[in-house]
Amino acid sequence: MTAPAPPTGRMQSIAPGIRRIIAPNPSPMTLWGTNTFILGEGEVTVLDPGPPIRAHYDAILAGLAAGERVARIVVTHAHIDHSPLARPLSEATGAKVHAFGPATAGRSEVMRDLVARGMSSGGEGIDHDFVPDVPLEDGERVDIGNGMWIEAVWTPGHLSNHLCYALDDALFTGDHVMGWASTLISPPDGDLTAFMSSCRKLAARDDRILYPAHGDEIADPAARLAWLIAHRESREAEILAALASGPATATELTRAIYTDTPLALIPAAERNVFAHLIDLTNRAITRATPRLNINARFHRI
């Protein structure tokens, strides 16, 4: 993405009933920062209030029109660049926080087993303190006023508690679908099997436009989802081709496949490879010895 970054801290109208204010937390993982969306007018809904940065908190409240108030808060998932401001904003305004659940809600049995045997997060920034006031189920609709409704669409993969939110023919996709990068999948918080299922779930919808939590809107949802699925299938093919030469660990496979990746990003790449290996093992395409973990040796069956 080569376009200049929009200004942070400034409320901008991007569509009727939709405003955006960008948090000042740019990074290689967040692009220009977290997009906080304001839905509706008057009694508004804040979607992904963002990281614990006082300037962003102040900018959200200052950016509202005279007489407006925050009536509710919705969160896509419990990463520290999305959810931490939800609680202080709720306490200041009385608005209830809506989300799927805490950070580990919806975690698969495979991932729960890896955690039980000692695997920890990879440092992606889990907001372990996050607990919504109103848990939302897949398909549940929320009246946000002004004749507007949002629908919760459960999309585990990047994180097990990840929700997208549909508003008419627009879909707010959090970190599940972005236009500038593929989504990080880092076990045990990320789950590639769930991610692929969620991508196919979204591909079966008929959304006109996607609004990610980082970067600009996506005008061709079908094309982007097809690319994300194909990208993962291509990475899977690379892993299987490398395993054709003999058993290997996730570390060895990462070194063989990510030959042009900066050293600082190799740990994330290794988590990504392990995510694929978990999925392949679940599908009985590979086998882990002595048992499934990040240090296992993987054999192609």
TARA-V260651 format. One record per residue. D_FIRST is the distance of its C-alpha to the first C-alpha in Angstrom with 1 decimal. Layout:
# TARA-V260651
D_FIRST, D_FIRST
This chain:
# TARA-V260651
0.0, 3.8, 5.9, 8.6, 9.5, 12.5, 15.8, 17.3, 20.8, 21.0, 22.0, 20.2, 21.5, 18.9, 21.6, 25.3, 26.4, 22.9, 21.7, 18.9, 19.2, 16.7, 18.3, 18.1, 17.2, 13.8, 13.6, 12.0, 13.3, 12.5, 9.1, 10.5, 13.7, 15.7, 15.9, 19.7, 20.9, 24.3, 26.0, 29.0, 31.2, 34.2, 34.4, 30.7, 28.8, 26.3, 23.8, 22.4, 23.9, 21.9, 22.8, 26.2, 25.3, 28.0, 26.0, 23.8, 27.1, 28.6, 25.7, 25.9, 29.6, 29.6, 27.0, 29.4, 31.6, 35.3, 37.2, 34.3, 34.4, 32.4, 34.4, 32.4, 29.5, 27.6, 25.5, 23.3, 24.2, 25.8, 23.2, 23.6, 20.3, 21.6, 25.4, 27.3, 27.5, 29.0, 32.5, 32.9, 31.6, 34.1, 36.9, 36.3, 36.2, 38.1, 35.3, 35.4, 32.4, 31.6, 29.9, 30.8, 32.5, 32.2, 29.7, 31.8, 32.9, 32.5, 32.3, 33.6, 36.9, 35.4, 33.2, 36.2, 38.2, 35.8, 35.9, 39.7, 39.9, 38.0, 34.3, 32.2, 28.6, 26.1, 25.2, 22.3, 24.1, 26.4, 28.1, 31.5, 33.2, 31.5, 34.0, 33.6, 36.6, 36.1, 35.0, 33.4, 34.2, 32.1, 32.6, 34.1, 33.7, 33.7, 35.0, 32.9, 35.1, 34.9, 35.4, 32.1, 31.8, 29.2, 29.6, 28.7, 27.2, 27.7, 24.9, 25.8, 23.8, 21.3, 24.3, 27.7, 28.0, 24.6, 25.0, 22.9, 24.4, 25.2, 26.0, 27.5, 24.9, 21.9, 21.0, 19.6, 18.2, 17.9, 16.3, 17.7, 15.0, 11.3, 8.5, 5.9, 9.0, 12.6, 15.2, 17.4, 21.0, 23.4, 27.1, 29.4, 27.1, 24.7, 26.4, 24.9, 27.9, 27.2, 23.5, 24.1, 26.9, 24.7, 22.0, 24.9, 26.4, 23.3, 23.2, 26.8, 26.0, 25.4, 22.8, 21.3, 18.1, 16.5, 15.6, 14.1, 15.0, 11.6, 8.6, 9.4, 12.2, 12.4, 14.7, 16.0, 17.1, 19.3, 16.8, 14.4, 17.6, 19.0, 16.0, 16.4, 20.1, 19.9, 17.7, 20.3, 23.1, 21.8, 21.8, 25.3, 26.5, 25.5, 27.5, 30.4, 30.5, 30.7, 33.4, 35.4, 36.4, 37.9, 37.4, 34.7, 33.3, 29.8, 29.6, 30.8, 28.5, 25.4, 26.5, 27.1, 23.8, 21.2, 22.4, 19.2, 18.1, 18.7, 22.0, 20.8, 18.9, 21.8, 23.6, 20.9, 20.7, 24.5, 24.4, 22.2, 24.7, 27.5, 26.1, 26.3, 29.8, 31.0, 30.0, 31.6, 34.7, 35.0, 35.0, 37.6, 35.6, 35.8, 38.4, 38.1, 40.9, 42.7, 40.6, 37.1, 35.3, 32.5, 35.1, 36.7, 37.1, 35.8, 37.7, 36.8, 39.5
